[in-house]
């Protein structure tokens, strides 16, 4: 949601004669939601992949092999590249990012060095990263394309990659000057370049094909 859209929403509420009642009710519900979120922090463990979204605790089902394969292939390349060039930190699967209202565990995310240098070994919740990657499944697609897309955009996450396993396609969204996501690329072939990971350019097929993935990894160590 852009700043203009937010202002329009505020103006719509303020134009209503019962605006004070609506605002009070929202405030009370958010207080209750905050209590539930703190309880969530106390009880969450590293056994399951779990998220807190708009007051609801989402426990994820085990992923299919194709989801795990794609996540593993992209993570292997990105993580090695980032560590080799000392660019920051790559998180995956159960690393939790805490935004203003919600807590997510993206499939893959990247934090630049200026941010990751502040991390501690015992840290369990993390700020908004620079890049988020979500691999779609039937159960997660509505959230990945809905609330997460909106939340990542609102918190200034520079790039958002959505991977569609069934079609073997990646969608690359990047923030524009207005602070809104713009679709930069949608393809299953060719090259993808990440603006927030300096110099990170790979064949898209390396995300879906193990042989191509290995070729990229071998070139990294030449």
Residue frames as a rotation matrix with the C-alpha (Angstrom) as fourth column:
UNK 1
0.578 0.816 0.000 0.00
0.816 -0.578 0.000 0.00
0.000 0.000 -1.000 0.00
UNK 2
-0.310 -0.705 0.638 1.47
0.683 -0.632 -0.366 3.33
0.661 0.322 0.677 -1.07
UNK 3
-0.850 -0.060 -0.523 1.47
0.446 -0.610 -0.655 6.48
-0.280 -0.790 0.545 1.06
UNK 4
-0.808 0.581 -0.101 -1.24
-0.546 -0.672 0.501 7.94
0.223 0.460 0.860 -1.19
UNK 5
-0.210 0.734 -0.646 -3.46
0.015 0.663 0.748 4.89
0.978 0.147 -0.150 -0.73
UNK 6
-0.482 -0.030 -0.876 -2.95
0.839 0.273 -0.471 4.99
0.253 -0.962 -0.106 3.04
UNK 7
-0.958 0.102 -0.269 -3.92
0.001 -0.933 -0.359 8.65
-0.287 -0.344 0.894 3.14
UNK 8
-0.555 0.800 -0.229 -7.04
-0.527 -0.125 0.840 7.92
0.644 0.587 0.491 1.10
UNK 9
-0.185 0.452 -0.873 -8.02
0.519 0.799 0.304 5.22
0.835 -0.396 -0.382 3.60
UNK 10
-0.715 -0.139 -0.685 -7.47
0.681 -0.360 -0.638 7.60
-0.158 -0.923 0.352 6.52
UNK 11
-0.926 0.361 -0.112 -9.52
-0.377 -0.904 0.203 10.29
-0.028 0.230 0.973 4.80
UNK 12
-0.375 0.816 -0.440 -12.36
-0.151 0.415 0.897 7.83
0.914 0.403 -0.032 4.17
UNK 13
-0.251 0.242 -0.937 -12.52
0.863 0.494 -0.103 6.91
0.438 -0.835 -0.333 7.86
UNK 14
-0.813 -0.148 -0.563 -12.32
0.453 -0.767 -0.453 10.54
-0.365 -0.624 0.691 8.98
UNK 15
-0.840 0.543 0.019 -15.18
-0.372 -0.600 0.708 11.46
0.396 0.588 0.706 6.67
UNK 16
-0.232 0.770 -0.594 -17.51
0.441 0.627 0.642 9.16
0.867 -0.113 -0.485 8.62
UNK 17
0.255 0.405 0.878 -19.54
-0.530 -0.701 0.477 10.69
0.809 -0.587 0.036 11.50
UNK 18
0.972 0.123 0.202 -18.68
-0.237 0.533 0.812 7.71
-0.008 -0.837 0.547 13.72
UNK 19
0.413 -0.892 -0.183 -14.92
-0.161 0.126 -0.979 7.92
0.896 0.434 -0.092 12.99
UNK 20
-0.204 -0.541 0.816 -14.00
-0.912 -0.198 -0.359 8.22
0.355 -0.817 -0.454 16.72
UNK 21
0.511 0.472 0.718 -15.91
-0.706 0.707 0.038 5.01
-0.490 -0.527 0.695 17.50
UNK 22
0.959 -0.181 -0.217 -14.28
-0.034 0.690 -0.723 3.16
0.281 0.700 0.656 14.61
UNK 23
0.141 -0.977 0.161 -10.79
-0.408 -0.205 -0.889 4.35
0.902 0.060 -0.428 15.61
UNK 24
-0.055 -0.093 0.994 -11.39
-0.998 0.048 -0.051 3.39
-0.043 -0.995 -0.095 19.25
UNK 25
0.818 0.434 0.378 -12.56
-0.414 0.900 -0.138 -0.08
-0.400 -0.044 0.916 18.23
UNK 26
0.735 -0.625 -0.262 -9.52
-0.028 0.358 -0.933 -0.56
0.678 0.693 0.245 16.00
UNK 27
-0.090 -0.800 0.593 -7.25
-0.742 -0.343 -0.576 0.53
0.665 -0.491 -0.563 18.84
UNK 28
0.229 0.257 0.939 -8.83
-0.897 0.431 0.101 -1.94
-0.378 -0.865 0.329 21.27
UNK 29
0.984 0.165 0.067 -8.55
-0.122 0.896 -0.428 -4.81
-0.131 0.413 0.901 18.81
UNK 30
0.465 -0.882 -0.078 -4.90
-0.171 -0.003 -0.985 -3.99
0.868 0.472 -0.153 18.12
UNK 31
-0.080 -0.428 0.900 -4.17
-0.977 -0.144 -0.155 -4.01
0.196 -0.892 -0.407 21.87
UNK 32
0.593 0.374 0.713 -5.65
-0.539 0.842 0.007 -7.52
-0.598 -0.389 0.701 22.11
UNK 33
0.948 -0.278 -0.153 -3.72
0.014 0.518 -0.855 -8.56
0.317 0.809 0.495 19.02
UNK 34
0.158 -0.937 0.311 -0.48
-0.651 -0.336 -0.681 -7.29
0.743 -0.095 -0.663 20.60
UNK 35
0.102 -0.047 0.994 -1.11
-0.925 0.364 0.112 -9.44
-0.367 -0.930 -0.006 23.70
UNK 36
0.894 0.279 0.351 -1.66
-0.132 0.912 -0.389 -12.47
-0.429 0.301 0.852 21.46
UNK 37
0.725 -0.677 -0.124 1.55
-0.168 0.001 -0.986 -11.69
0.668 0.736 -0.113 19.59
UNK 38
-0.056 -0.749 0.660 3.60
-0.937 -0.189 -0.294 -11.51
0.344 -0.635 -0.691 22.81
UNK 39
0.372 0.275 0.887 2.11
-0.623 0.782 0.019 -14.85
-0.688 -0.559 0.462 23.86
UNK 40
0.995 -0.034 -0.089 3.09
-0.056 0.546 -0.836 -16.20
0.077 0.837 0.542 20.45
UNK 41
0.284 -0.956 0.076 6.70
-0.609 -0.241 -0.755 -15.16
0.740 0.168 -0.651 21.05
UNK 42
-0.070 -0.280 0.957 6.71
-0.976 0.217 -0.007 -16.97
-0.206 -0.935 -0.289 24.41
UNK 43
0.404 0.404 0.821 5.36
-0.372 0.892 -0.256 -20.22
-0.836 -0.202 0.510 22.98
UNK 44
0.862 -0.057 -0.504 6.89
-0.487 0.184 -0.854 -20.44
0.142 0.981 0.131 19.50
UNK 45
0.377 -0.761 0.528 9.63
-0.094 0.536 0.839 -23.06
-0.922 -0.366 0.131 19.05
UNK 46
-0.262 -0.565 -0.782 12.00
-0.869 -0.214 0.446 -24.01
-0.420 0.797 -0.435 16.25
UNK 47
-0.549 0.088 0.831 10.16
0.093 0.995 -0.045 -27.29
-0.831 0.053 -0.554 15.64
UNK 48
0.181 0.717 0.674 7.64
0.877 0.192 -0.440 -25.89
-0.444 0.671 -0.594 13.17
UNK 49
-0.876 -0.273 0.399 7.57
0.440 -0.791 0.426 -23.19
0.199 0.548 0.812 10.53
UNK 50
0.073 0.916 -0.394 5.07
0.991 -0.110 -0.073 -20.73
-0.110 -0.385 -0.916 11.99
UNK 51
-0.771 -0.267 0.578 4.03
0.409 -0.904 0.128 -17.13
0.488 0.335 0.806 11.30
UNK 52
-0.296 0.673 -0.678 1.91
0.706 -0.323 -0.630 -14.46
-0.643 -0.665 -0.380 13.00
UNK 53
-0.895 0.017 0.445 -0.24
0.375 -0.512 0.773 -12.64
0.241 0.859 0.452 10.45
UNK 54
-0.507 0.709 0.490 -2.90
-0.442 -0.702 0.559 -10.05
0.740 0.067 0.669 11.36
UNK 55
-0.141 0.412 0.900 -3.57
-0.989 -0.024 -0.144 -11.68
-0.037 -0.911 0.411 14.72
UNK 56
0.877 0.479 -0.040 -3.64
-0.480 0.871 -0.106 -15.24
-0.016 0.113 0.994 13.39
UNK 57
-0.086 -0.893 0.442 -1.03
-0.667 0.381 0.641 -17.92
-0.740 -0.239 -0.628 14.07
UNK 58
0.711 0.257 -0.655 -0.23
-0.695 0.397 -0.599 -19.78
0.106 0.881 0.461 10.83
UNK 59
0.039 -0.670 0.741 1.40
-0.429 0.659 0.618 -23.21
-0.903 -0.342 -0.261 11.17
UNK 60
0.068 -0.079 -0.995 2.79
-0.997 -0.036 -0.065 -24.43
-0.030 0.996 -0.081 7.86
UNK 61
0.902 0.247 0.353 2.39
-0.214 0.968 -0.132 -27.95
-0.374 0.043 0.926 6.53
UNK 62
-0.026 -0.932 0.361 5.48
0.199 0.349 0.916 -29.92
-0.980 0.096 0.177 5.41
UNK 63
0.127 0.020 -0.992 6.61
-0.804 -0.583 -0.115 -28.81
-0.580 0.812 -0.058 1.96
UNK 64
0.959 0.165 0.230 6.65
0.021 0.770 -0.638 -30.94
-0.283 0.617 0.735 -1.18
UNK 65
0.258 -0.929 0.267 9.98
0.727 0.368 0.580 -32.12
-0.637 0.045 0.770 -2.59
UNK 66
0.172 -0.189 0.967 9.84
0.881 -0.410 -0.237 -29.66
0.441 0.893 0.096 -5.49
UNK 67
0.894 0.183 0.409 9.52
-0.012 -0.903 0.430 -26.76
0.448 -0.390 -0.805 -3.04
UNK 68
0.770 -0.637 0.046 12.47
0.036 0.115 0.993 -28.03
-0.638 -0.762 0.111 -1.02
UNK 69
0.203 -0.701 0.684 14.56
0.927 0.362 0.095 -28.61
-0.314 0.615 0.723 -4.18
UNK 70
0.407 0.018 0.913 14.01
0.590 -0.768 -0.248 -25.08
0.697 0.640 -0.323 -5.52
UNK 71
0.965 -0.038 0.258 14.66
-0.215 -0.675 0.706 -23.44
0.148 -0.737 -0.660 -2.15
UNK 72
0.624 -0.761 0.178 17.83
0.300 0.444 0.844 -25.48
-0.722 -0.473 0.505 -1.71
UNK 73
0.206 -0.546 0.812 19.20
0.978 0.095 -0.184 -24.72
0.023 0.833 0.553 -5.18
UNK 74
0.526 0.025 0.850 18.72
0.254 -0.959 -0.129 -20.96
0.812 0.283 -0.511 -4.90
UNK 75
0.972 -0.149 0.182 19.92
-0.223 -0.336 0.915 -20.83
-0.075 -0.930 -0.360 -1.30
UNK 76
0.535 -0.820 0.203 23.13
0.674 0.559 0.484 -22.73
-0.510 -0.122 0.851 -2.11
UNK 77
0.063 -0.503 0.862 24.13
0.881 -0.379 -0.285 -20.23
0.470 0.777 0.419 -4.81
UNK 78
0.561 0.242 0.792 23.05
0.025 -0.961 0.275 -17.09
0.827 -0.134 -0.545 -2.98
UNK 79
0.989 -0.146 0.027 24.52
-0.027 0.002 1.000 -18.08
-0.146 -0.989 -0.002 0.38
UNK 80
0.340 -0.920 0.198 27.91
0.855 0.389 0.343 -19.06
-0.393 0.052 0.918 -1.02
UNK 81
0.074 -0.283 0.956 28.09
0.729 -0.638 -0.246 -15.93
0.680 0.716 0.160 -3.17
UNK 82
0.747 0.292 0.598 27.20
-0.124 -0.822 0.556 -13.64
0.653 -0.490 -0.577 -0.27
UNK 83
0.901 -0.435 -0.005 29.63
0.113 0.225 0.968 -15.30
-0.419 -0.872 0.252 2.15
UNK 84
0.257 -0.838 0.481 32.43
0.959 0.283 -0.020 -15.47
-0.120 0.466 0.876 -0.42
UNK 85
-0.170 -0.277 0.946 32.11
0.586 -0.800 -0.129 -11.73
0.792 0.532 0.298 -1.10
UNK 86
-0.648 -0.099 -0.756 31.28
0.754 -0.228 -0.616 -10.75
-0.112 -0.969 0.222 2.50
UNK 87
-0.726 0.430 0.537 28.11
0.083 -0.721 0.688 -8.92
0.683 0.544 0.488 1.45
UNK 88
-0.233 0.703 0.672 25.84
-0.909 -0.402 0.106 -9.72
0.345 -0.586 0.733 4.38
UNK 89
-0.813 0.039 0.582 23.74
-0.335 0.786 -0.520 -12.61
-0.477 -0.617 -0.626 5.61
UNK 90
-0.474 0.659 -0.583 21.31
-0.582 0.262 0.770 -15.06
0.660 0.705 0.260 3.99
UNK 91
-0.627 0.363 0.690 18.49
-0.557 0.411 -0.722 -16.58
-0.545 -0.836 -0.055 6.04
UNK 92
-0.584 0.461 -0.669 16.14
-0.523 0.417 0.744 -19.37
0.621 0.784 -0.002 5.05
UNK 93
-0.350 0.585 -0.732 13.13
0.358 0.805 0.473 -21.42
0.866 -0.097 -0.491 6.12
UNK 94
0.357 0.592 -0.723 12.73
0.841 0.134 0.525 -20.76
0.408 -0.794 -0.450 9.86
UNK 95
-0.771 -0.582 -0.258 14.43
0.637 -0.716 -0.286 -17.39
-0.018 -0.385 0.923 10.24
UNK 96
0.215 0.966 -0.143 11.73
0.973 -0.224 -0.051 -15.01
-0.081 -0.128 -0.988 11.48
UNK 97
-0.811 -0.346 0.471 11.46
0.402 -0.916 0.020 -11.40
0.425 0.205 0.882 10.37
UNK 98
-0.152 0.731 -0.665 9.36
0.918 -0.145 -0.370 -9.14
-0.367 -0.667 -0.649 12.60
UNK 99
-0.615 0.055 0.786 7.62
0.455 -0.790 0.411 -6.26
0.644 0.611 0.461 10.88
UNK 100
-0.724 0.271 0.635 5.33
-0.521 -0.818 -0.245 -3.64
0.453 -0.508 0.733 12.43
UNK 101
0.105 0.896 0.430 2.37
-0.993 0.117 -0.001 -5.96
-0.051 -0.427 0.903 12.89
UNK 102
0.921 0.369 -0.128 3.33
-0.388 0.900 -0.198 -9.36
0.042 0.232 0.972 11.55
UNK 103
-0.026 -0.917 0.399 6.03
-0.701 0.302 0.647 -12.02
-0.713 -0.263 -0.650 11.82
UNK 104
0.839 0.285 -0.463 7.07
-0.544 0.485 -0.685 -14.03
0.029 0.827 0.562 8.77
UNK 105
0.092 -0.818 0.568 9.46
-0.183 0.547 0.817 -16.89
-0.979 -0.179 -0.099 8.04
UNK 106
0.532 0.119 -0.838 10.36
-0.812 -0.209 -0.545 -16.40
-0.240 0.971 -0.014 4.35
UNK 107
0.968 -0.224 0.116 11.78
0.249 0.920 -0.304 -19.25
-0.039 0.323 0.946 2.30
UNK 108
-0.036 -0.996 0.079 14.92
0.992 -0.045 -0.114 -17.15
0.117 0.075 0.990 1.69
UNK 109
0.960 0.272 0.069 15.93
0.269 -0.962 0.054 -13.62
0.081 -0.034 -0.996 2.65
UNK 110
0.016 -0.987 0.160 19.05
0.880 -0.062 -0.471 -11.44
0.475 0.148 0.868 2.45
UNK 111
0.903 0.120 -0.413 20.32
0.337 -0.794 0.506 -8.70
-0.268 -0.596 -0.757 4.77
UNK 112
0.590 -0.742 0.320 23.11
0.051 -0.361 -0.931 -6.38
0.806 0.565 -0.175 3.65
UNK 113
-0.148 -0.807 -0.572 26.29
0.672 0.342 -0.656 -6.16
0.725 -0.482 0.492 5.71
UNK 114
-0.692 -0.115 0.712 25.41
-0.281 -0.866 -0.413 -2.91
0.665 -0.486 0.567 7.46
UNK 115
0.305 0.879 0.366 22.36
-0.825 0.051 0.563 -4.65
0.476 -0.474 0.741 8.94
UNK 116
0.757 0.056 -0.651 23.74
0.063 0.985 0.159 -8.14
0.650 -0.161 0.742 9.51
UNK 117
-0.341 -0.940 -0.010 26.82
0.180 -0.054 -0.982 -6.86
0.923 -0.337 0.187 11.34
UNK 118
-0.418 0.263 0.870 24.45
-0.809 -0.543 -0.225 -5.90
0.413 -0.798 0.439 14.17
UNK 119
0.545 0.690 -0.477 23.08
-0.427 0.718 0.550 -9.44
0.721 -0.096 0.686 14.56
UNK 120
-0.179 -0.555 0.813 23.91
-0.976 0.205 -0.076 -11.51
-0.124 -0.806 -0.578 17.65
UNK 121
-0.857 -0.248 -0.451 24.30
-0.346 0.927 0.147 -15.29
0.382 0.282 -0.880 17.90
UNK 122
-0.825 0.558 -0.094 21.26
0.443 0.534 -0.720 -15.62
-0.352 -0.636 -0.687 20.16
UNK 123
-0.647 0.591 -0.482 19.00
-0.629 -0.771 -0.101 -13.39
-0.431 0.238 0.870 18.05
UNK 124
-0.680 0.461 0.570 15.70
0.482 0.867 -0.127 -15.04
-0.552 0.188 -0.812 17.07
UNK 125
0.548 0.819 0.169 13.74
0.702 -0.340 -0.627 -12.20
-0.456 0.462 -0.761 15.45
UNK 126
-0.526 -0.835 0.162 15.11
0.724 -0.340 0.601 -10.03
-0.446 0.434 0.783 12.66
UNK 127
-0.202 0.426 -0.882 14.28
-0.201 -0.899 -0.388 -6.70
-0.958 0.099 0.268 10.95
UNK 128
0.845 0.529 -0.075 13.06
-0.128 0.065 -0.990 -6.20
-0.519 0.846 0.122 7.40
UNK 129
-0.017 -0.880 0.474 15.62
0.561 0.384 0.733 -7.66
-0.828 0.279 0.487 4.97
UNK 130
-0.421 -0.215 -0.881 16.66
-0.519 -0.739 0.429 -6.25
-0.743 0.638 0.199 1.60
UNK 131
-0.515 0.238 -0.823 15.47
-0.722 0.397 0.567 -9.26
0.461 0.887 -0.033 -0.42
UNK 132
-0.229 0.485 0.844 12.72
-0.572 0.634 -0.520 -11.82
-0.787 -0.602 0.133 0.22
UNK 133
-0.684 0.060 -0.727 12.10
-0.613 0.492 0.618 -14.96
0.395 0.869 -0.300 -1.82
UNK 134
-0.165 0.684 0.710 8.91
-0.640 0.474 -0.605 -16.99
-0.750 -0.555 0.360 -1.47
UNK 135
-0.960 -0.067 -0.271 8.35
-0.244 0.675 0.696 -20.31
0.137 0.734 -0.665 -3.27
UNK 136
-0.248 0.965 0.083 4.64
-0.959 -0.257 0.116 -20.69
0.133 -0.051 0.990 -3.94
UNK 137
-0.978 0.208 0.006 2.53
0.207 0.976 -0.072 -23.64
-0.020 -0.069 -0.997 -2.86
UNK 138
-0.338 0.927 0.164 -1.22
0.462 0.011 0.887 -24.11
0.820 0.375 -0.431 -3.10
UNK 139
0.344 0.514 -0.786 -1.67
0.919 -0.012 0.395 -23.20
0.193 -0.858 -0.476 0.56
UNK 140
-0.125 -0.516 -0.847 0.68
0.712 -0.642 0.286 -20.21
-0.691 -0.567 0.447 0.72
UNK 141
-0.569 -0.198 0.798 0.05
0.799 -0.365 0.479 -18.53
0.196 0.910 0.366 -2.65
UNK 142
0.453 0.797 0.399 -2.84
0.650 -0.602 0.464 -16.30
0.610 0.049 -0.791 -1.47
UNK 143
0.816 -0.206 -0.540 -0.70
0.380 -0.513 0.770 -14.90
-0.436 -0.833 -0.340 1.38
UNK 144
-0.200 -0.973 0.118 2.49
0.728 -0.067 0.682 -14.66
-0.655 0.223 0.722 -0.70
UNK 145
-0.574 0.052 0.818 0.66
0.717 -0.451 0.532 -12.64
0.396 0.891 0.222 -3.35
UNK 146
0.429 0.861 0.275 -1.58
0.513 -0.482 0.710 -10.81
0.744 -0.164 -0.648 -0.86
UNK 147
0.996 0.068 -0.062 -0.71
0.088 -0.512 0.855 -9.74
0.026 -0.856 -0.515 2.68
UNK 148
0.332 -0.941 -0.066 3.00
0.661 0.182 0.728 -10.55
-0.673 -0.286 0.683 2.36
UNK 149
-0.136 -0.322 0.937 3.34
0.934 -0.357 0.013 -8.65
0.331 0.877 0.350 -0.90
UNK 150
0.601 0.481 0.638 1.64
0.267 -0.873 0.407 -5.64
0.754 -0.074 -0.653 0.69
UNK 151
0.959 -0.222 -0.177 3.64
0.143 -0.164 0.976 -5.87
-0.246 -0.961 -0.125 3.93
UNK 152
0.113 -0.969 0.221 7.02
0.876 0.202 0.438 -6.33
-0.469 0.144 0.872 2.24
UNK 153
-0.034 -0.038 0.999 6.25
0.764 -0.645 0.002 -3.37
0.644 0.763 0.052 0.00
UNK 154
0.810 0.466 0.356 5.09
0.139 -0.742 0.656 -1.19
0.570 -0.482 -0.666 2.92
UNK 155
0.840 -0.527 -0.134 8.30
0.148 -0.014 0.989 -1.93
-0.523 -0.850 0.066 4.86
UNK 156
0.649 -0.566 -0.508 10.58
-0.730 -0.652 -0.207 -0.97
-0.214 0.505 -0.836 1.99
UNK 157
0.176 -0.576 0.798 11.97
0.101 0.817 0.567 -4.41
-0.979 -0.019 0.202 1.22
UNK 158
-0.282 -0.400 -0.872 13.86
-0.614 -0.623 0.485 -3.57
-0.737 0.672 -0.069 -1.96
UNK 159
-0.522 0.083 -0.849 13.19
-0.756 0.416 0.506 -6.77
0.395 0.906 -0.154 -3.90
UNK 160
-0.039 0.580 0.814 10.61
-0.622 0.624 -0.474 -9.55
-0.782 -0.525 0.336 -3.70
UNK 161
-0.694 -0.209 -0.689 11.02
-0.681 0.499 0.536 -12.72
0.232 0.841 -0.488 -5.75
UNK 162
0.212 0.787 0.580 8.07
-0.717 0.528 -0.455 -15.08
-0.664 -0.319 0.676 -6.18
UNK 163
-0.801 -0.509 -0.316 8.92
-0.594 0.611 0.523 -18.52
-0.073 0.606 -0.792 -7.57
UNK 164
0.334 0.943 0.020 6.16
-0.891 0.322 -0.319 -20.59
-0.307 0.089 0.948 -9.18
UNK 165
-0.427 -0.644 0.634 7.30
-0.464 0.758 0.458 -24.26
-0.776 -0.099 -0.623 -9.10
UNK 166
0.260 0.621 0.739 4.62
0.304 0.674 -0.673 -25.70
-0.916 0.400 -0.014 -11.39
UNK 167
0.987 0.133 0.095 5.52
0.136 -0.348 -0.928 -23.37
-0.090 0.928 -0.361 -14.28
UNK 168
0.187 -0.979 -0.084 9.22
0.927 0.147 0.345 -23.11
-0.325 -0.143 0.935 -13.28
UNK 169
0.201 -0.011 0.980 8.94
0.530 -0.840 -0.118 -19.33
0.824 0.543 -0.163 -13.47
UNK 170
-0.337 -0.310 -0.889 10.31
0.910 -0.350 -0.223 -16.56
-0.242 -0.884 0.400 -11.27
UNK 171
0.564 0.510 0.650 8.70
0.576 -0.807 0.133 -13.15
0.592 0.299 -0.748 -10.83
UNK 172
-0.435 -0.789 -0.434 11.02
0.897 -0.336 -0.288 -10.33
0.081 -0.514 0.854 -9.75
UNK 173
0.683 0.665 0.302 9.45
0.579 -0.745 0.330 -7.29
0.444 -0.051 -0.894 -8.11
UNK 174
-0.474 -0.856 -0.207 11.49
0.855 -0.390 -0.342 -4.19
0.211 -0.339 0.917 -7.25
UNK 175
0.238 0.544 -0.805 10.50
0.717 -0.657 -0.232 -1.02
-0.655 -0.522 -0.547 -5.41
UNK 176
0.086 -0.170 0.982 10.14
0.831 -0.532 -0.165 1.99
0.550 0.830 0.096 -7.68
UNK 177
-0.786 -0.487 0.381 10.62
0.261 -0.820 -0.510 5.65
0.561 -0.301 0.771 -6.76
UNK 178
-0.126 0.839 0.529 7.04
-0.621 -0.482 0.618 5.84
0.774 -0.250 0.582 -5.47
UNK 179
-0.627 -0.206 0.751 7.69
-0.760 0.371 -0.533 2.99
-0.169 -0.906 -0.389 -3.02
UNK 180
0.522 0.827 0.211 5.51
-0.695 0.555 -0.458 0.49
-0.495 0.092 0.864 -4.91
UNK 181
-0.231 -0.579 0.782 6.56
0.055 0.795 0.605 -2.89
-0.971 0.183 -0.151 -6.28
UNK 182
0.371 0.235 -0.899 7.06
-0.864 -0.266 -0.426 -3.02
-0.339 0.935 0.104 -10.02
UNK 183
0.730 -0.079 0.679 7.33
0.181 0.980 -0.081 -6.28
-0.660 0.182 0.729 -11.96
UNK 184
0.126 -0.810 -0.573 10.83
-0.751 -0.455 0.478 -6.23
-0.648 0.371 -0.666 -13.46
UNK 185
-0.633 -0.422 -0.649 10.98
-0.733 0.598 0.326 -9.77
0.251 0.682 -0.687 -14.81
UNK 186
0.270 0.644 0.715 8.79
-0.652 0.669 -0.356 -12.85
-0.708 -0.370 0.601 -15.21
UNK 187
0.315 -0.289 -0.904 10.51
-0.854 0.330 -0.403 -15.77
0.415 0.899 -0.143 -16.88
UNK 188
0.888 -0.086 0.451 11.74
-0.152 0.871 0.467 -19.34
-0.433 -0.483 0.761 -16.67
UNK 189
0.456 -0.777 0.433 14.81
0.890 0.382 -0.251 -18.69
0.029 0.500 0.866 -18.82
UNK 190
0.492 -0.352 0.796 17.48
0.160 -0.862 -0.480 -16.06
0.856 0.364 -0.368 -19.28
UNK 191
-0.543 -0.798 -0.260 19.31
0.544 -0.099 -0.833 -14.15
0.640 -0.594 0.488 -16.57
UNK 192
0.738 0.675 0.005 18.15
0.435 -0.482 0.760 -12.63
0.516 -0.559 -0.650 -13.29
UNK 193
-0.433 -0.874 0.221 20.14
0.428 -0.416 -0.802 -9.89
0.793 -0.253 0.554 -11.56
UNK 194
0.465 0.552 -0.692 19.56
0.865 -0.114 0.489 -8.83
0.191 -0.826 -0.530 -7.97
UNK 195
0.346 -0.292 0.892 20.09
0.122 -0.928 -0.351 -5.10
0.930 0.231 -0.286 -7.44
UNK 196
0.725 0.007 0.689 20.45
-0.620 -0.429 0.657 -5.39
0.300 -0.903 -0.307 -3.66
UNK 197
0.669 -0.630 0.393 23.09
0.204 0.665 0.719 -8.17
-0.714 -0.401 0.573 -3.76
UNK 198
0.402 -0.532 -0.745 26.03
-0.714 -0.692 0.109 -6.54
-0.574 0.488 -0.658 -5.49
UNK 199
-0.434 -0.678 -0.593 27.05
-0.897 0.263 0.357 -8.43
-0.086 0.686 -0.722 -8.64
UNK 200
-0.582 0.249 0.774 24.66
-0.081 0.929 -0.360 -11.33
-0.809 -0.272 -0.521 -8.11
UNK 201
0.081 0.531 -0.844 23.59
-0.972 -0.145 -0.184 -12.43
-0.220 0.835 0.504 -11.59
UNK 202
-0.656 -0.272 0.704 22.61
-0.247 0.959 0.141 -16.02
-0.713 -0.081 -0.696 -12.36
UNK 203
-0.800 0.459 -0.387 20.82
-0.284 0.279 0.917 -18.07
0.529 0.844 -0.093 -15.05
UNK 204
-0.071 0.864 0.498 17.21
-0.995 -0.098 0.029 -18.57
0.074 -0.494 0.866 -14.00
UNK 205
0.512 0.273 -0.815 17.52
-0.387 0.920 0.066 -22.27
0.767 0.281 0.576 -14.84
UNK 206
-0.579 -0.789 -0.206 20.02
-0.103 0.321 -0.942 -22.61
0.809 -0.524 -0.267 -11.96
UNK 207
-0.536 0.479 0.695 17.02
-0.841 -0.232 -0.488 -22.27
-0.073 -0.847 0.527 -9.61
UNK 208
0.497 0.862 0.099 15.23
-0.821 0.504 -0.269 -25.23
-0.282 0.053 0.958 -11.19
UNK 209
0.867 -0.225 -0.444 17.96
-0.123 0.768 -0.628 -27.44
0.482 0.600 0.639 -12.70
UNK 210
0.852 -0.520 0.058 20.68
0.074 0.229 0.971 -29.09
-0.518 -0.823 0.233 -10.63
UNK 211
0.266 -0.791 0.551 23.21
0.951 0.309 -0.017 -29.35
-0.157 0.528 0.835 -13.47
UNK 212
0.302 -0.095 0.949 22.94
0.414 -0.883 -0.220 -25.63
0.859 0.460 -0.227 -14.25
UNK 213
0.958 0.092 0.273 23.16
-0.207 -0.440 0.874 -24.93
0.201 -0.893 -0.402 -10.54
UNK 214
0.646 -0.759 0.075 26.41
0.508 0.502 0.700 -26.89
-0.569 -0.414 0.710 -10.27
UNK 215
0.160 -0.575 0.803 27.88
0.910 -0.229 -0.346 -25.03
0.382 0.786 0.486 -13.24
UNK 216
0.597 0.117 0.793 27.22
-0.053 -0.981 0.185 -21.72
0.800 -0.153 -0.580 -11.48
UNK 217
0.961 -0.230 0.152 28.76
-0.142 0.057 0.988 -22.98
-0.236 -0.972 0.022 -8.24
UNK 218
0.456 -0.832 0.317 31.86
0.836 0.523 0.168 -24.25
-0.305 0.188 0.934 -10.05
UNK 219
0.219 -0.340 0.914 32.39
0.611 -0.683 -0.401 -20.85
0.761 0.646 0.058 -11.70
UNK 220
0.896 0.171 0.411 32.24
-0.185 -0.697 0.693 -19.18
0.405 -0.696 -0.593 -8.28
UNK 221
0.754 -0.615 0.232 35.34
-0.090 0.253 0.963 -21.10
-0.651 -0.747 0.135 -7.23
UNK 222
0.717 -0.513 0.471 37.37
0.657 0.274 -0.702 -20.76
0.231 0.813 0.534 -10.41
